[in-house]
Amino acid sequence: MVFLAKSAPLYGVTGTLYGLNADNVVHVVAQPDHPLPFGHPNLPTLLGSQLIRRLSSFRVVGLDELTHELATLAA
């Protein structure tokens, strides 16, 4: 299955939240199971591992259809 996206803006980031404990030592606070959107208040303390895009306008096509369309465009 292939998604042909017309629009895929960046949404946010996944990663690990860090903070300081009572001894001012950096430690892991949480590992959210969902991405934090850009503008989230916890983003400054997040060590990101993956950027997330939101597919807002797309079409699902089969691999055969995709290779046919690419071959047509290349000709």
Predicted model as a PDB file, atoms N, CA, C, CB and O in Angstrom, pLDDT in the B-factor column:
MODEL        1                                                                  
ATOM      1  N   MET A   1       0.841  -1.159   0.000  1.00 83.00           N  
ATOM      2  CA  MET A   1       0.000   0.000   0.000  1.00 83.00           C  
ATOM      3  C   MET A   1       0.893   1.231   0.000  1.00 83.00           C  
ATOM      4  CB  MET A   1      -0.961  -0.007   1.207  1.00 83.00           C  
ATOM      5  O   MET A   1       1.886   1.293   0.725  1.00 83.00           O  
ATOM      6  N   VAL A   2       0.535   2.196  -0.809  1.00 88.00           N  
ATOM      7  CA  VAL A   2       1.320   3.422  -0.931  1.00 88.00           C  
ATOM      8  C   VAL A   2       0.389   4.613  -0.700  1.00 88.00           C  
ATOM      9  CB  VAL A   2       2.018   3.515  -2.336  1.00 88.00           C  
ATOM     10  O   VAL A   2      -0.731   4.647  -1.210  1.00 88.00           O  
ATOM     11  N   PHE A   3       0.861   5.578   0.068  1.00 88.00           N  
ATOM     12  CA  PHE A   3       0.115   6.814   0.290  1.00 88.00           C  
ATOM     13  C   PHE A   3       0.767   7.909  -0.551  1.00 88.00           C  
ATOM     14  CB  PHE A   3       0.086   7.205   1.815  1.00 88.00           C  
ATOM     15  O   PHE A   3       1.930   8.246  -0.331  1.00 88.00           O  
ATOM     16  N   LEU A   4       0.037   8.461  -1.501  1.00 86.00           N  
ATOM     17  CA  LEU A   4       0.521   9.608  -2.269  1.00 86.00           C  
ATOM     18  C   LEU A   4      -0.015  10.857  -1.582  1.00 86.00           C  
ATOM     19  CB  LEU A   4       0.067   9.538  -3.788  1.00 86.00           C  
ATOM     20  O   LEU A   4      -1.207  11.152  -1.659  1.00 86.00           O  
ATOM     21  N   ALA A   5       0.860  11.583  -0.916  1.00 89.00           N  
ATOM     22  CA  ALA A   5       0.443  12.737  -0.116  1.00 89.00           C  
ATOM     23  C   ALA A   5       0.591  14.022  -0.899  1.00 89.00           C  
ATOM     24  CB  ALA A   5       1.253  12.820   1.173  1.00 89.00           C  
ATOM     25  O   ALA A   5       1.628  14.275  -1.512  1.00 89.00           O  
ATOM     26  N   LYS A   6      -0.462  14.838  -0.875  1.00 89.00           N  
ATOM     27  CA  LYS A   6      -0.402  16.182  -1.450  1.00 89.00           C  
ATOM     28  C   LYS A   6       0.068  17.181  -0.400  1.00 89.00           C  
ATOM     29  CB  LYS A   6      -1.779  16.600  -2.012  1.00 89.00           C  
ATOM     30  O   LYS A   6       0.628  18.228  -0.725  1.00 89.00           O  
ATOM     31  N   SER A   7      -0.169  16.842   0.864  1.00 91.00           N  
ATOM     32  CA  SER A   7       0.215  17.720   1.957  1.00 91.00           C  
ATOM     33  C   SER A   7       0.666  16.859   3.133  1.00 91.00           C  
ATOM     34  CB  SER A   7      -0.961  18.662   2.366  1.00 91.00           C  
ATOM     35  O   SER A   7      -0.026  15.917   3.519  1.00 91.00           O  
ATOM     36  N   ALA A   8       1.828  17.183   3.700  1.00 92.00           N  
ATOM     37  CA  ALA A   8       2.357  16.438   4.844  1.00 92.00           C  
ATOM     38  C   ALA A   8       3.161  17.379   5.745  1.00 92.00           C  
ATOM     39  CB  ALA A   8       3.241  15.248   4.368  1.00 92.00           C  
ATOM     40  O   ALA A   8       4.379  17.242   5.856  1.00 92.00           O  
ATOM     41  N   PRO A   9       2.478  18.339   6.392  1.00 94.00           N  
ATOM     42  CA  PRO A   9       3.207  19.279   7.252  1.00 94.00           C  
ATOM     43  C   PRO A   9       3.744  18.598   8.505  1.00 94.00           C  
ATOM     44  CB  PRO A   9       2.303  20.444   7.647  1.00 94.00           C  
ATOM     45  O   PRO A   9       3.183  17.609   8.977  1.00 94.00           O  
ATOM     46  N   LEU A  10       4.837  19.140   9.037  1.00 95.00           N  
ATOM     47  CA  LEU A  10       5.373  18.638  10.304  1.00 95.00           C  
ATOM     48  C   LEU A  10       4.360  18.901  11.412  1.00 95.00           C  
ATOM     49  CB  LEU A  10       6.743  19.306  10.639  1.00 95.00           C  
ATOM     50  O   LEU A  10       3.763  19.976  11.475  1.00 95.00           O  
ATOM     51  N   TYR A  11       4.171  17.913  12.284  1.00 97.00           N  
ATOM     52  CA  TYR A  11       3.197  18.007  13.374  1.00 97.00           C  
ATOM     53  C   TYR A  11       3.874  18.179  14.726  1.00 97.00           C  
ATOM     54  CB  TYR A  11       2.313  16.770  13.398  1.00 97.00           C  
ATOM     55  O   TYR A  11       3.491  19.045  15.513  1.00 97.00           O  
ATOM     56  N   GLY A  12       4.879  17.354  14.993  1.00 98.00           N  
ATOM     57  CA  GLY A  12       5.513  17.378  16.308  1.00 98.00           C  
ATOM     58  C   GLY A  12       6.684  16.421  16.361  1.00 98.00           C  
ATOM     59  O   GLY A  12       7.339  16.157  15.352  1.00 98.00           O  
ATOM     60  N   VAL A  13       6.940  15.899  17.566  1.00 98.00           N  
ATOM     61  CA  VAL A  13       8.124  15.073  17.766  1.00 98.00           C  
ATOM     62  C   VAL A  13       7.865  14.035  18.866  1.00 98.00           C  
ATOM     63  CB  VAL A  13       9.344  15.953  18.127  1.00 98.00           C  
ATOM     64  O   VAL A  13       7.121  14.289  19.814  1.00 98.00           O  
ATOM     65  N   THR A  14       8.495  12.857  18.719  1.00 97.00           N  
ATOM     66  CA  THR A  14       8.480  11.866  19.791  1.00 97.00           C  
ATOM     67  C   THR A  14       9.848  11.872  20.458  1.00 97.00           C  
ATOM     68  CB  THR A  14       8.120  10.440  19.248  1.00 97.00           C  
ATOM     69  O   THR A  14      10.844  12.269  19.853  1.00 97.00           O  
ATOM     70  N   GLY A  15       9.887  11.431  21.698  1.00 97.00           N  
ATOM     71  CA  GLY A  15      11.166  11.400  22.394  1.00 97.00           C  
ATOM     72  C   GLY A  15      10.987  11.176  23.882  1.00 97.00           C  
ATOM     73  O   GLY A  15       9.987  10.611  24.325  1.00 97.00           O  
ATOM     74  N   THR A  16      11.978  11.629  24.651  1.00 98.00           N  
ATOM     75  CA  THR A  16      12.024  11.420  26.099  1.00 98.00           C  
ATOM     76  C   THR A  16      12.063  12.767  26.806  1.00 98.00           C  
ATOM     77  CB  THR A  16      13.252  10.559  26.499  1.00 98.00           C  
ATOM     78  O   THR A  16      12.838  13.652  26.442  1.00 98.00           O  
ATOM     79  N   LEU A  17      11.213  12.910  27.824  1.00 97.00           N  
ATOM     80  CA  LEU A  17      11.197  14.138  28.626  1.00 97.00           C  
ATOM     81  C   LEU A  17      12.202  14.013  29.771  1.00 97.00           C  
ATOM     82  CB  LEU A  17       9.767  14.425  29.180  1.00 97.00           C  
ATOM     83  O   LEU A  17      12.262  12.987  30.448  1.00 97.00           O  
ATOM     84  N   TYR A  18      12.983  15.060  29.974  1.00 98.00           N  
ATOM     85  CA  TYR A  18      13.971  15.100  31.046  1.00 98.00           C  
ATOM     86  C   TYR A  18      13.654  16.235  32.005  1.00 98.00           C  
ATOM     87  CB  TYR A  18      15.391  15.259  30.476  1.00 98.00           C  
ATOM     88  O   TYR A  18      12.959  17.187  31.650  1.00 98.00           O  
ATOM     89  N   GLY A  19      14.168  16.124  33.219  1.00 96.00           N  
ATOM     90  CA  GLY A  19      14.000  17.157  34.223  1.00 96.00           C  
ATOM     91  C   GLY A  19      15.084  17.034  35.282  1.00 96.00           C  
ATOM     92  O   GLY A  19      15.959  16.173  35.198  1.00 96.00           O  
ATOM     93  N   LEU A  20      15.013  17.901  36.273  1.00 95.00           N  
ATOM     94  CA  LEU A  20      15.977  17.884  37.389  1.00 95.00           C  
ATOM     95  C   LEU A  20      15.300  17.298  38.624  1.00 95.00           C  
ATOM     96  CB  LEU A  20      16.523  19.326  37.691  1.00 95.00           C  
ATOM     97  O   LEU A  20      14.143  17.602  38.913  1.00 95.00           O  
ATOM     98  N   ASN A  21      16.044  16.446  39.355  1.00 94.00           N  
ATOM     99  CA  ASN A  21      15.506  15.936  40.619  1.00 94.00           C  
ATOM    100  C   ASN A  21      15.894  16.896  41.755  1.00 94.00           C  
ATOM    101  CB  ASN A  21      16.035  14.485  40.908  1.00 94.00           C  
ATOM    102  O   ASN A  21      16.421  17.979  41.501  1.00 94.00           O  
ATOM    103  N   ALA A  22      15.635  16.499  42.995  1.00 93.00           N  
ATOM    104  CA  ALA A  22      15.909  17.363  44.150  1.00 93.00           C  
ATOM    105  C   ALA A  22      17.384  17.700  44.297  1.00 93.00           C  
ATOM    106  CB  ALA A  22      15.420  16.701  45.416  1.00 93.00           C  
ATOM    107  O   ALA A  22      17.724  18.726  44.886  1.00 93.00           O  
ATOM    108  N   ASP A  23      18.278  16.845  43.763  1.00 95.00           N  
ATOM    109  CA  ASP A  23      19.720  17.091  43.831  1.00 95.00           C  
ATOM    110  C   ASP A  23      20.241  17.807  42.597  1.00 95.00           C  
ATOM    111  CB  ASP A  23      20.462  15.786  44.009  1.00 95.00           C  
ATOM    112  O   ASP A  23      21.453  17.871  42.387  1.00 95.00           O  
ATOM    113  N   ASN A  24      19.343  18.350  41.774  1.00 95.00           N  
ATOM    114  CA  ASN A  24      19.697  19.035  40.522  1.00 95.00           C  
ATOM    115  C   ASN A  24      20.444  18.137  39.542  1.00 95.00           C  
ATOM    116  CB  ASN A  24      20.542  20.253  40.823  1.00 95.00           C  
ATOM    117  O   ASN A  24      21.327  18.592  38.816  1.00 95.00           O  
ATOM    118  N   VAL A  25      20.083  16.867  39.531  1.00 96.00           N  
ATOM    119  CA  VAL A  25      20.653  15.902  38.585  1.00 96.00           C  
ATOM    120  C   VAL A  25      19.607  15.638  37.504  1.00 96.00           C  
ATOM    121  CB  VAL A  25      21.081  14.561  39.309  1.00 96.00           C  
ATOM    122  O   VAL A  25      18.434  15.408  37.799  1.00 96.00           O  
ATOM    123  N   VAL A  26      20.048  15.675  36.260  1.00 96.00           N  
ATOM    124  CA  VAL A  26      19.130  15.420  35.146  1.00 96.00           C  
ATOM    125  C   VAL A  26      18.719  13.949  35.146  1.00 96.00           C  
ATOM    126  CB  VAL A  26      19.785  15.805  33.786  1.00 96.00           C  
ATOM    127  O   VAL A  26      19.556  13.058  35.289  1.00 96.00           O  
ATOM    128  N   HIS A  27      17.417  13.712  34.982  1.00 96.00           N  
ATOM    129  CA  HIS A  27      16.912  12.343  34.924  1.00 96.00           C  
ATOM    130  C   HIS A  27      15.702  12.280  33.993  1.00 96.00           C  
ATOM    131  CB  HIS A  27      16.539  11.833  36.341  1.00 96.00           C  
ATOM    132  O   HIS A  27      15.110  13.304  33.651  1.00 96.00           O  
ATOM    133  N   VAL A  28      15.347  11.059  33.589  1.00 97.00           N  
ATOM    134  CA  VAL A  28      14.188  10.853  32.725  1.00 97.00           C  
ATOM    135  C   VAL A  28      12.925  11.084  33.540  1.00 97.00           C  
ATOM    136  CB  VAL A  28      14.195   9.424  32.102  1.00 97.00           C  
ATOM    137  O   VAL A  28      12.762  10.522  34.623  1.00 97.00           O  
ATOM    138  N   VAL A  29      12.039  11.909  33.016  1.00 95.00           N  
ATOM    139  CA  VAL A  29      10.761  12.188  33.668  1.00 95.00           C  
ATOM    140  C   VAL A  29       9.668  11.308  33.077  1.00 95.00           C  
ATOM    141  CB  VAL A  29      10.387  13.679  33.525  1.00 95.00           C  
ATOM    142  O   VAL A  29       8.853  10.744  33.806  1.00 95.00           O  
ATOM    143  N   ALA A  30       9.656  11.192  31.748  1.00 96.00           N  
ATOM    144  CA  ALA A  30       8.616  10.397  31.080  1.00 96.00           C  
ATOM    145  C   ALA A  30       9.038  10.098  29.651  1.00 96.00           C  
ATOM    146  CB  ALA A  30       7.250  11.137  31.096  1.00 96.00           C  
ATOM    147  O   ALA A  30       9.871  10.788  29.063  1.00 96.00           O  
ATOM    148  N   GLN A  31       8.434   9.044  29.116  1.00 95.00           N  
ATOM    149  CA  GLN A  31       8.572   8.718  27.700  1.00 95.00           C  
ATOM    150  C   GLN A  31       7.163   8.643  27.132  1.00 95.00           C  
ATOM    151  CB  GLN A  31       9.367   7.365  27.476  1.00 95.00           C  
ATOM    152  O   GLN A  31       6.553   7.574  27.123  1.00 95.00           O  
ATOM    153  N   PRO A  32       6.638   9.775  26.655  1.00 95.00           N  
ATOM    154  CA  PRO A  32       5.257   9.805  26.172  1.00 95.00           C  
ATOM    155  C   PRO A  32       5.025   8.759  25.071  1.00 95.00           C  
ATOM    156  CB  PRO A  32       4.911  11.207  25.648  1.00 95.00           C  
ATOM    157  O   PRO A  32       5.889   8.525  24.227  1.00 95.00           O  
ATOM    158  N   ASP A  33       3.849   8.144  25.101  1.00 94.00           N  
ATOM    159  CA  ASP A  33       3.521   7.144  24.086  1.00 94.00           C  
ATOM    160  C   ASP A  33       2.869   7.769  22.855  1.00 94.00           C  
ATOM    161  CB  ASP A  33       2.599   6.088  24.674  1.00 94.00           C  
ATOM    162  O   ASP A  33       2.421   7.061  21.953  1.00 94.00           O  
ATOM    163  N   HIS A  34       2.822   9.079  22.825  1.00 95.00           N  
ATOM    164  CA  HIS A  34       2.271   9.795  21.677  1.00 95.00           C  
ATOM    165  C   HIS A  34       3.180  10.990  21.372  1.00 95.00           C  
ATOM    166  CB  HIS A  34       0.794  10.263  21.953  1.00 95.00           C  
ATOM    167  O   HIS A  34       3.891  11.461  22.260  1.00 95.00           O  
ATOM    168  N   PRO A  35       3.166  11.480  20.141  1.00 97.00           N  
ATOM    169  CA  PRO A  35       4.010  12.630  19.815  1.00 97.00           C  
ATOM    170  C   PRO A  35       3.513  13.912  20.480  1.00 97.00           C  
ATOM    171  CB  PRO A  35       4.071  12.822  18.307  1.00 97.00           C  
ATOM    172  O   PRO A  35       2.311  14.107  20.660  1.00 97.00           O  
ATOM    173  N   LEU A  36       4.449  14.774  20.837  1.00 97.00           N  
ATOM    174  CA  LEU A  36       4.087  16.092  21.352  1.00 97.00           C  
ATOM    175  C   LEU A  36       4.012  17.053  20.167  1.00 97.00           C  
ATOM    176  CB  LEU A  36       5.121  16.594  22.431  1.00 97.00           C  
ATOM    177  O   LEU A  36       4.957  17.129  19.382  1.00 97.00           O  
ATOM    178  N   PRO A  37       2.916  17.782  20.023  1.00 97.00           N  
ATOM    179  CA  PRO A  37       2.814  18.723  18.912  1.00 97.00           C  
ATOM    180  C   PRO A  37       3.734  19.921  19.131  1.00 97.00           C  
ATOM    181  CB  PRO A  37       1.362  19.193  18.738  1.00 97.00           C  
ATOM    182  O   PRO A  37       4.042  20.276  20.268  1.00 97.00           O  
ATOM    183  N   PHE A  38       4.169  20.539  18.038  1.00 96.00           N  
ATOM    184  CA  PHE A  38       4.962  21.756  18.163  1.00 96.00           C  
ATOM    185  C   PHE A  38       4.135  22.791  18.917  1.00 96.00           C  
ATOM    186  CB  PHE A  38       5.399  22.296  16.763  1.00 96.00           C  
ATOM    187  O   PHE A  38       2.942  22.948  18.659  1.00 96.00           O  
ATOM    188  N   GLY A  39       4.773  23.497  19.848  1.00 96.00           N  
ATOM    189  CA  GLY A  39       4.086  24.469  20.682  1.00 96.00           C  
ATOM    190  C   GLY A  39       3.692  23.908  22.044  1.00 96.00           C  
ATOM    191  O   GLY A  39       3.233  24.658  22.907  1.00 96.00           O  
ATOM    192  N   HIS A  40       3.864  22.593  22.255  1.00 97.00           N  
ATOM    193  CA  HIS A  40       3.533  21.981  23.544  1.00 97.00           C  
ATOM    194  C   HIS A  40       4.455  22.551  24.622  1.00 97.00           C  
ATOM    195  CB  HIS A  40       3.660  20.426  23.474  1.00 97.00           C  
ATOM    196  O   HIS A  40       5.643  22.740  24.362  1.00 97.00           O  
ATOM    197  N   PRO A  41       3.944  22.829  25.826  1.00 97.00           N  
ATOM    198  CA  PRO A  41       4.785  23.439  26.870  1.00 97.00           C  
ATOM    199  C   PRO A  41       5.949  22.568  27.341  1.00 97.00           C  
ATOM    200  CB  PRO A  41       3.937  23.778  28.048  1.00 97.00           C  
ATOM    201  O   PRO A  41       6.920  23.104  27.877  1.00 97.00           O  
ATOM    202  N   ASN A  42       5.889  21.249  27.163  1.00 95.00           N  
ATOM    203  CA  ASN A  42       6.984  20.371  27.595  1.00 95.00           C  
ATOM    204  C   ASN A  42       8.069  20.193  26.531  1.00 95.00           C  
ATOM    205  CB  ASN A  42       6.430  19.017  27.974  1.00 95.00           C  
ATOM    206  O   ASN A  42       9.070  19.522  26.780  1.00 95.00           O  
ATOM    207  N   LEU A  43       7.887  20.768  25.387  1.00 96.00           N  
ATOM    208  CA  LEU A  43       8.840  20.569  24.294  1.00 96.00           C  
ATOM    209  C   LEU A  43      10.271  20.999  24.621  1.00 96.00           C  
ATOM    210  CB  LEU A  43       8.372  21.315  23.092  1.00 96.00           C  
ATOM    211  O   LEU A  43      11.206  20.340  24.165  1.00 96.00           O  
ATOM    212  N   PRO A  44      10.490  22.069  25.387  1.00 96.00           N  
ATOM    213  CA  PRO A  44      11.876  22.457  25.694  1.00 96.00           C  
ATOM    214  C   PRO A  44      12.663  21.423  26.500  1.00 96.00           C  
ATOM    215  CB  PRO A  44      11.870  23.746  26.447  1.00 96.00           C  
ATOM    216  O   PRO A  44      13.894  21.459  26.495  1.00 96.00           O  
ATOM    217  N   THR A  45      11.990  20.506  27.189  1.00 96.00           N  
ATOM    218  CA  THR A  45      12.694  19.499  27.976  1.00 96.00           C  
ATOM    219  C   THR A  45      12.650  18.122  27.328  1.00 96.00           C  
ATOM    220  CB  THR A  45      12.105  19.425  29.364  1.00 96.00           C  
ATOM    221  O   THR A  45      12.950  17.117  27.974  1.00 96.00           O  
ATOM    222  N   LEU A  46      12.279  18.075  26.064  1.00 97.00           N  
ATOM    223  CA  LEU A  46      12.170  16.809  25.331  1.00 97.00           C  
ATOM    224  C   LEU A  46      13.406  16.598  24.469  1.00 97.00           C  
ATOM    225  CB  LEU A  46      10.895  16.785  24.456  1.00 97.00           C  
ATOM    226  O   LEU A  46      13.799  17.479  23.705  1.00 97.00           O  
ATOM    227  N   LEU A  47      14.012  15.426  24.598  1.00 97.00           N  
ATOM    228  CA  LEU A  47      15.080  15.033  23.688  1.00 97.00           C  
ATOM    229  C   LEU A  47      14.404  14.242  22.585  1.00 97.00           C  
ATOM    230  CB  LEU A  47      16.220  14.194  24.414  1.00 97.00           C  
ATOM    231  O   LEU A  47      14.002  13.097  22.793  1.00 97.00           O  
ATOM    232  N   GLY A  48      14.278  14.846  21.415  1.00 97.00           N  
ATOM    233  CA  GLY A  48      13.525  14.255  20.319  1.00 97.00           C  
ATOM    234  C   GLY A  48      14.272  13.124  19.633  1.00 97.00           C  
ATOM    235  O   GLY A  48      15.498  13.142  19.524  1.00 97.00           O  
ATOM    236  N   SER A  49      13.504  12.136  19.169  1.00 97.00           N  
ATOM    237  CA  SER A  49      14.093  11.027  18.417  1.00 97.00           C  
ATOM    238  C   SER A  49      13.503  10.905  17.011  1.00 97.00           C  
ATOM    239  CB  SER A  49      13.890   9.722  19.174  1.00 97.00           C  
ATOM    240  O   SER A  49      14.154  10.379  16.108  1.00 97.00           O  
ATOM    241  N   GLN A  50      12.270  11.391  16.822  1.00 97.00           N  
ATOM    242  CA  GLN A  50      11.638  11.315  15.502  1.00 97.00           C  
ATOM    243  C   GLN A  50      10.724  12.517  15.290  1.00 97.00           C  
ATOM    244  CB  GLN A  50      10.839   9.997  15.351  1.00 97.00           C  
ATOM    245  O   GLN A  50       9.968  12.908  16.180  1.00 97.00           O  
ATOM    246  N   LEU A  51      10.810  13.094  14.090  1.00 97.00           N  
ATOM    247  CA  LEU A  51       9.843  14.114  13.701  1.00 97.00           C  
ATOM    248  C   LEU A  51       8.611  13.416  13.150  1.00 97.00           C  
ATOM    249  CB  LEU A  51      10.445  15.100  12.652  1.00 97.00           C  
ATOM    250  O   LEU A  51       8.719  12.368  12.513  1.00 97.00           O  
ATOM    251  N   ILE A  52       7.452  13.988  13.392  1.00 97.00           N  
ATOM    252  CA  ILE A  52       6.191  13.405  12.958  1.00 97.00           C  
ATOM    253  C   ILE A  52       5.524  14.344  11.956  1.00 97.00           C  
ATOM    254  CB  ILE A  52       5.257  13.134  14.170  1.00 97.00           C  
ATOM    255  O   ILE A  52       5.425  15.549  12.186  1.00 97.00           O  
ATOM    256  N   ARG A  53       5.068  13.773  10.844  1.00 95.00           N  
ATOM    257  CA  ARG A  53       4.305  14.526   9.853  1.00 95.00           C  
ATOM    258  C   ARG A  53       2.852  14.097   9.903  1.00 95.00           C  
ATOM    259  CB  ARG A  53       4.883  14.322   8.434  1.00 95.00           C  
ATOM    260  O   ARG A  53       2.543  12.964  10.272  1.00 95.00           O  
ATOM    261  N   ARG A  54       1.960  15.004   9.533  1.00 93.00           N  
ATOM    262  CA  ARG A  54       0.532  14.709   9.476  1.00 93.00           C  
ATOM    263  C   ARG A  54       0.119  14.664   8.004  1.00 93.00           C  
ATOM    264  CB  ARG A  54      -0.306  15.777  10.274  1.00 93.00           C  
ATOM    265  O   ARG A  54       0.246  15.650   7.278  1.00 93.00           O  
ATOM    266  N   LEU A  55      -0.377  13.506   7.582  1.00 89.00           N  
ATOM    267  CA  LEU A  55      -0.868  13.364   6.217  1.00 89.00           C  
ATOM    268  C   LEU A  55      -2.296  13.877   6.186  1.00 89.00           C  
ATOM    269  CB  LEU A  55      -0.785  11.878   5.725  1.00 89.00           C  
ATOM    270  O   LEU A  55      -3.200  13.256   6.745  1.00 89.00           O  
ATOM    271  N   SER A  56      -2.499  15.026   5.524  1.00 84.00           N  
ATOM    272  CA  SER A  56      -3.835  15.614   5.550  1.00 84.00           C  
ATOM    273  C   SER A  56      -4.566  15.480   4.223  1.00 84.00           C  
ATOM    274  CB  SER A  56      -3.745  17.064   5.928  1.00 84.00           C  
ATOM    275  O   SER A  56      -5.794  15.552   4.181  1.00 84.00           O  
ATOM    276  N   SER A  57      -3.844  15.292   3.172  1.00 88.00           N  
ATOM    277  CA  SER A  57      -4.469  15.133   1.867  1.00 88.00           C  
ATOM    278  C   SER A  57      -3.671  14.073   1.118  1.00 88.00           C  
ATOM    279  CB  SER A  57      -4.517  16.496   1.069  1.00 88.00           C  
ATOM    280  O   SER A  57      -2.555  14.324   0.664  1.00 88.00           O  
ATOM    281  N   PHE A  58      -4.259  12.881   0.995  1.00 90.00           N  
ATOM    282  CA  PHE A  58      -3.518  11.791   0.371  1.00 90.00           C  
ATOM    283  C   PHE A  58      -4.466  10.865  -0.378  1.00 90.00           C  
ATOM    284  CB  PHE A  58      -2.724  11.005   1.423  1.00 90.00           C  
ATOM    285  O   PHE A  58      -5.687  10.919  -0.229  1.00 90.00           O  
ATOM    286  N   ARG A  59      -3.852  10.018  -1.184  1.00 89.00           N  
ATOM    287  CA  ARG A  59      -4.584   9.021  -1.960  1.00 89.00           C  
ATOM    288  C   ARG A  59      -3.861   7.695  -1.782  1.00 89.00           C  
ATOM    289  CB  ARG A  59      -4.688   9.423  -3.482  1.00 89.00           C  
ATOM    290  O   ARG A  59      -2.636   7.636  -1.887  1.00 89.00           O  
ATOM    291  N   VAL A  60      -4.614   6.628  -1.513  1.00 91.00           N  
ATOM    292  CA  VAL A  60      -4.044   5.295  -1.344  1.00 91.00           C  
ATOM    293  C   VAL A  60      -4.025   4.610  -2.704  1.00 91.00           C  
ATOM    294  CB  VAL A  60      -4.853   4.455  -0.299  1.00 91.00           C  
ATOM    295  O   VAL A  60      -5.052   4.532  -3.379  1.00 91.00           O  
ATOM    296  N   VAL A  61      -2.847   4.112  -3.108  1.00 90.00           N  
ATOM    297  CA  VAL A  61      -2.715   3.410  -4.390  1.00 90.00           C  
ATOM    298  C   VAL A  61      -1.942   2.114  -4.164  1.00 90.00           C  
ATOM    299  CB  VAL A  61      -1.998   4.307  -5.456  1.00 90.00           C  
ATOM    300  O   VAL A  61      -1.190   1.982  -3.199  1.00 90.00           O  
ATOM    301  N   GLY A  62      -2.139   1.184  -5.054  1.00 92.00           N  
ATOM    302  CA  GLY A  62      -1.376  -0.054  -5.018  1.00 92.00           C  
ATOM    303  C   GLY A  62      -0.007   0.155  -5.638  1.00 92.00           C  
ATOM    304  O   GLY A  62       0.206   1.124  -6.366  1.00 92.00           O  
ATOM    305  N   LEU A  63       0.912  -0.735  -5.358  1.00 91.00           N  
ATOM    306  CA  LEU A  63       2.267  -0.624  -5.883  1.00 91.00           C  
ATOM    307  C   LEU A  63       2.284  -0.705  -7.406  1.00 91.00           C  
ATOM    308  CB  LEU A  63       3.151  -1.716  -5.292  1.00 91.00           C  
ATOM    309  O   LEU A  63       3.058   0.001  -8.052  1.00 91.00           O  
ATOM    310  N   ASP A  64       1.434  -1.561  -7.992  1.00 91.00           N  
ATOM    311  CA  ASP A  64       1.373  -1.666  -9.457  1.00 91.00           C  
ATOM    312  C   ASP A  64       0.925  -0.350 -10.091  1.00 91.00           C  
ATOM    313  CB  ASP A  64       0.417  -2.798  -9.872  1.00 91.00           C  
ATOM    314  O   ASP A  64       1.477   0.081 -11.103  1.00 91.00           O  
ATOM    315  N   GLU A  65      -0.082   0.283  -9.485  1.00 90.00           N  
ATOM    316  CA  GLU A  65      -0.564   1.568 -10.003  1.00 90.00           C  
ATOM    317  C   GLU A  65       0.525   2.635  -9.905  1.00 90.00           C  
ATOM    318  CB  GLU A  65      -1.822   2.022  -9.235  1.00 90.00           C  
ATOM    319  O   GLU A  65       0.686   3.447 -10.816  1.00 90.00           O  
ATOM    320  N   LEU A  66       1.267   2.633  -8.807  1.00 88.00           N  
ATOM    321  CA  LEU A  66       2.335   3.608  -8.627  1.00 88.00           C  
ATOM    322  C   LEU A  66       3.435   3.433  -9.673  1.00 88.00           C  
ATOM    323  CB  LEU A  66       2.923   3.490  -7.227  1.00 88.00           C  
ATOM    324  O   LEU A  66       3.871   4.412 -10.279  1.00 88.00           O  
ATOM    325  N   THR A  67       3.883   2.207  -9.889  1.00 90.00           N  
ATOM    326  CA  THR A  67       4.946   1.987 -10.882  1.00 90.00           C  
ATOM    327  C   THR A  67       4.470   2.339 -12.280  1.00 90.00           C  
ATOM    328  CB  THR A  67       5.423   0.529 -10.846  1.00 90.00           C  
ATOM    329  O   THR A  67       5.254   2.829 -13.094  1.00 90.00           O  
ATOM    330  N   HIS A  68       3.189   2.097 -12.574  1.00 89.00           N  
ATOM    331  CA  HIS A  68       2.636   2.480 -13.882  1.00 89.00           C  
ATOM    332  C   HIS A  68       2.646   4.005 -14.053  1.00 89.00           C  
ATOM    333  CB  HIS A  68       1.192   1.936 -14.038  1.00 89.00           C  
ATOM    334  O   HIS A  68       3.047   4.522 -15.096  1.00 89.00           O  
ATOM    335  N   GLU A  69       2.193   4.717 -13.003  1.00 84.00           N  
ATOM    336  CA  GLU A  69       2.173   6.188 -13.078  1.00 84.00           C  
ATOM    337  C   GLU A  69       3.579   6.755 -13.181  1.00 84.00           C  
ATOM    338  CB  GLU A  69       1.464   6.779 -11.854  1.00 84.00           C  
ATOM    339  O   GLU A  69       3.797   7.711 -13.925  1.00 84.00           O  
ATOM    340  N   LEU A  70       4.534   6.195 -12.458  1.00 88.00           N  
ATOM    341  CA  LEU A  70       5.920   6.673 -12.546  1.00 88.00           C  
ATOM    342  C   LEU A  70       6.502   6.424 -13.920  1.00 88.00           C  
ATOM    343  CB  LEU A  70       6.787   5.999 -11.491  1.00 88.00           C  
ATOM    344  O   LEU A  70       7.218   7.270 -14.455  1.00 88.00           O  
ATOM    345  N   ALA A  71       6.204   5.271 -14.496  1.00 91.00           N  
ATOM    346  CA  ALA A  71       6.693   4.955 -15.846  1.00 91.00           C  
ATOM    347  C   ALA A  71       6.088   5.916 -16.860  1.00 91.00           C  
ATOM    348  CB  ALA A  71       6.355   3.490 -16.228  1.00 91.00           C  
ATOM    349  O   ALA A  71       6.773   6.339 -17.791  1.00 91.00           O  
ATOM    350  N   THR A  72       4.823   6.266 -16.695  1.00 89.00           N  
ATOM    351  CA  THR A  72       4.163   7.215 -17.605  1.00 89.00           C  
ATOM    352  C   THR A  72       4.804   8.580 -17.505  1.00 89.00           C  
ATOM    353  CB  THR A  72       2.662   7.317 -17.298  1.00 89.00           C  
ATOM    354  O   THR A  72       5.020   9.239 -18.522  1.00 89.00           O  
ATOM    355  N   LEU A  73       5.118   9.023 -16.277  1.00 88.00           N  
ATOM    356  CA  LEU A  73       5.739  10.323 -16.091  1.00 88.00           C  
ATOM    357  C   LEU A  73       7.157  10.378 -16.647  1.00 88.00           C  
ATOM    358  CB  LEU A  73       5.752  10.677 -14.631  1.00 88.00           C  
ATOM    359  O   LEU A  73       7.598  11.421 -17.131  1.00 88.00           O  
ATOM    360  N   ALA A  74       7.864   9.263 -16.578  1.00 88.00           N  
ATOM    361  CA  ALA A  74       9.262   9.210 -17.047  1.00 88.00           C  
ATOM    362  C   ALA A  74       9.347   9.208 -18.570  1.00 88.00           C  
ATOM    363  CB  ALA A  74       9.963   7.963 -16.491  1.00 88.00           C  
ATOM    364  O   ALA A  74      10.381   9.573 -19.130  1.00 88.00           O  
ATOM    365  N   ALA A  75       8.295   8.809 -19.236  1.00 78.00           N  
ATOM    366  CA  ALA A  75       8.317   8.711 -20.712  1.00 78.00           C  
ATOM    367  C   ALA A  75       8.194  10.060 -21.371  1.00 78.00           C  
ATOM    368  CB  ALA A  75       7.198   7.812 -21.205  1.00 78.00           C  
ATOM    369  O   ALA A  75       8.196  10.149 -22.598  1.00 78.00           O  
TER     370      ALA A  75                                                      
ENDMDL                                                                          
END                                                                             
